[in-house]
Structure formats: C-alpha cells, structure tokens
Amino acid sequence: MLDGLLEYHPQAIGAADALFEQLQDELPWQQDQIQVYGRWHPIPRLQSWHGDNNAHYRYSGHLMAPKPWTPALQQLRAQLSAFGLHHCNSVLCNLYRNGQDSMGWHSDDEPELDPDQPIVSISLGTTRDFCLRPRGSRRQHSKIALAHGSVLVMHPGMQQQWQHALPKRAGIASARINLTFRHILTTTAH
C-alpha cells in the first residue's frame, strides 16, 4: 500500500484476546496533557510509554520517560524483526476507551525517531479506522479498518509523505489498544 510505504497484516498476533485483557489490566494507563497552539489539553485517550531506560521521547511539549518493559510487551518486541523492525527500544501504548477517544491528524516525525526503522503498530480490541492523507492535504485519501490482532507496518519515508488519524466514531462502546513499537535515537532527557 502507498507504493510500499505501508503494510497491513490481519490476524498476525496469536492469543490476541488474552493479550488485550492482560495489557488493559497490567499497564499503568494515564491521561497526559499535550500542548496545542500554546494551551494544554487532556489527550482524548489513555497512554503508557515503555522502553529501555534511556528511550526518552518528546512530543507536543511533553517529555515521556519510559516505564520498564512488561513481560507481555517484551514478548511482542521479540517478534518485531519479522515485520522489519530490527532495533526496537520503545513502545507507545494507547488505550481508546470507546469511540469518543481519538487521535488527530499527525505524522510520527519527531527528531528522536530513527528515520531508517519502521514503526510497527499492533491493534487489539475493537476495530477502528486508520485514516490517511498526503501531507499538506486537507482531504482524506483512504482508510484501513484495523482489526483485532492485526499489525500495520509504516516503513521509512511514510511519515515524511503522509499523515494519519484515528477519528472519533459514534456508537462504539468497547475499547481498543494500540501498541506502536519504535526505535528512538535520542537517548538522553532534555
């Protein structure tokens, strides 16, 4: 997809039901705030940042210090080379509690992210739409329904050409967990 910049693997994660329940229960979910146009707002989802001790990550004015890897996240990390991510030192975990939780249009192009490694995204729980548009455009180009147990691979170069979003959806009452595994270059806190 997208001229090789994006790959979708449905039903790629085994024991997805048990994994969803385990992560929902054991991760220290929190609702952080982000800075948008100089004002602070609660993000419309819960998050938990995990990784190696020195994998600090900054976005929207917020520095995220990594929490330790859990056994479940470590197991998933060990499987990522099959999807082209050979150097993974962090994972951003998002919990979308229902259809009102969302992620706005953005590209994962922070300077800490290794531009030569893909971002591997695992979806668990309720199916939600992953929407895409070219950078600089205001019109949605396409969308992919990310199913329970699926893997989406965003290859190097995608973030420079495309934006993505997970919009709100009325009528969705159940939760979704998204895990985005990455390699962070900047390894010292600022």
C-alpha positions in Angstrom: 0.0 0.0 0.0 1.0 3.6 -0.6 3.8 2.5 -3.0 5.3 0.1 -0.4 5.3 2.6 2.5 2.6 0.7 4.4 1.9 -3.0 5.0 -1.2 -4.4 6.7 -1.2 -7.9 8.2 -4.6 -9.0 9.6 -4.7 -11.7 12.3 -0.9 -11.5 12.8 -0.9 -11.7 16.6 -1.8 -15.0 18.3 -3.8 -15.2 21.5 -5.0 -11.6 20.9 -8.0 -11.9 23.3 -5.8 -12.8 26.3 -3.2 -10.2 25.3 -5.8 -7.5 25.2 -7.1 -8.4 28.7 -3.6 -8.6 30.1 -2.4 -5.3 28.8 -5.6 -3.5 29.7 -5.2 -4.7 33.3 -1.5 -4.5 33.9 -0.3 -1.3 32.1 -0.2 1.9 34.2 -2.6 3.8 31.9 -2.7 7.6 32.4 -4.3 10.6 30.6 -1.5 13.0 29.8 -1.9 16.6 28.6 -0.5 17.9 25.3 0.2 21.5 24.2 -1.7 22.6 21.2 -1.3 26.2 20.0 0.2 27.2 23.4 -2.6 25.7 25.5 -2.6 22.5 27.5 -5.4 19.9 26.9 -6.0 16.4 28.2 -5.4 13.9 25.4 -8.5 12.0 24.2 -7.2 8.6 25.2 -5.1 6.9 27.8 -1.4 6.2 27.3 1.6 4.3 28.7 5.2 4.7 27.4 7.6 1.8 27.9 11.1 1.1 26.8 14.8 0.9 27.6 15.9 3.2 30.4 17.3 5.8 28.0 14.5 5.9 25.5 13.0 9.3 26.3 10.5 10.8 23.8 9.2 14.3 23.4 6.0 15.3 21.6 3.6 18.3 21.8 5.7 19.8 24.6 5.7 16.7 26.8 8.7 14.6 27.7 7.9 11.0 28.3 10.3 8.9 30.4 10.0 5.2 29.8 8.4 2.8 32.2 10.0 -0.7 32.3 9.1 -3.3 29.7 6.4 -5.7 30.9 6.8 -9.4 30.1 3.9 -9.2 27.6 5.5 -6.2 25.8 8.9 -7.9 25.8 7.3 -11.0 24.1 5.8 -8.8 21.4 9.1 -6.9 21.0 10.9 -10.2 20.3 8.6 -10.8 17.3 9.1 -7.5 15.5 12.1 -8.4 13.3 9.5 -10.4 11.3 8.0 -7.1 10.4 11.3 -5.3 9.6 11.8 -3.5 13.0 15.3 -4.8 14.0 16.2 -2.2 16.6 13.3 -1.5 18.9 13.8 0.3 22.2 10.4 1.7 23.0 6.6 1.3 22.6 3.8 3.8 22.9 0.7 2.1 24.2 -2.7 3.8 23.6 -6.0 2.8 25.1 -9.0 4.1 23.3 -11.8 3.5 25.9 -14.6 4.0 23.4 -15.5 5.7 20.1 -15.1 9.2 21.7 -11.3 8.6 22.2 -9.3 9.5 19.2 -6.0 10.7 17.6 -5.9 13.7 15.3 -4.1 14.1 12.1 -0.3 13.8 12.5 2.9 12.3 11.3 5.3 10.5 13.6 8.3 12.6 12.6 9.8 13.7 15.9 13.6 14.1 15.7 14.1 11.3 18.3 12.6 8.7 15.9 15.0 6.7 13.8 14.1 7.5 10.2 15.7 4.3 8.9 13.5 2.0 11.0 9.8 1.3 10.5 7.1 1.9 13.1 5.2 -1.3 13.8 1.7 -0.9 15.1 -0.3 -3.7 16.8 -4.1 -3.4 17.2 -6.1 -5.2 19.8 -9.8 -5.0 20.7 -12.4 -3.1 18.8 -11.8 -2.4 15.1 -11.2 1.3 14.4 -10.5 3.2 11.2 -6.9 4.3 10.4 -7.3 7.3 8.1 -4.6 8.5 5.7 -4.0 11.7 3.7 -0.9 13.2 1.9 1.0 15.8 4.0 -0.3 19.2 3.0 -3.7 18.0 2.1 -6.9 18.5 4.0 -8.8 15.6 2.3 -8.7 12.0 3.4 -7.1 9.8 0.9 -8.1 6.3 2.2 -8.7 4.4 5.4 -8.0 0.9 6.7 -10.1 -0.9 9.3 -7.5 -2.1 11.8 -8.8 -5.4 13.1 -8.2 -7.2 16.4 -4.8 -8.9 16.3 -3.6 -7.0 13.2 -0.2 -5.5 12.5 0.4 -2.3 10.5 3.9 -1.5 9.4 4.8 2.1 8.5 8.0 1.9 6.6 10.7 4.6 6.5 9.6 7.6 4.4 5.9 7.2 5.1 5.9 9.9 7.9 7.5 12.4 5.6 4.8 12.0 2.9 1.6 11.0 4.8 -0.4 11.9 7.9 -2.7 9.5 9.7 -5.5 9.8 12.2 -7.9 7.7 14.3 -11.1 9.7 14.3 -14.0 9.6 16.8 -16.8 7.1 15.9 -20.3 7.3 17.4 -21.8 4.0 18.6 -18.5 2.3 19.6 -18.7 1.4 23.3 -15.8 -1.0 23.6 -12.1 -0.5 23.9 -9.1 -0.7 21.6 -5.4 -0.9 22.5 -2.8 0.2 20.0 0.9 -0.5 20.5 3.4 1.4 18.3 6.9 -0.1 18.6 9.7 2.3 17.6 13.4 2.9 17.7 14.4 6.2 19.5 17.7 7.8 18.5 17.9 10.5 21.2 18.6 8.6 24.4 19.2 11.4 26.9 16.5 13.5 28.6 16.4 17.2 27.8 
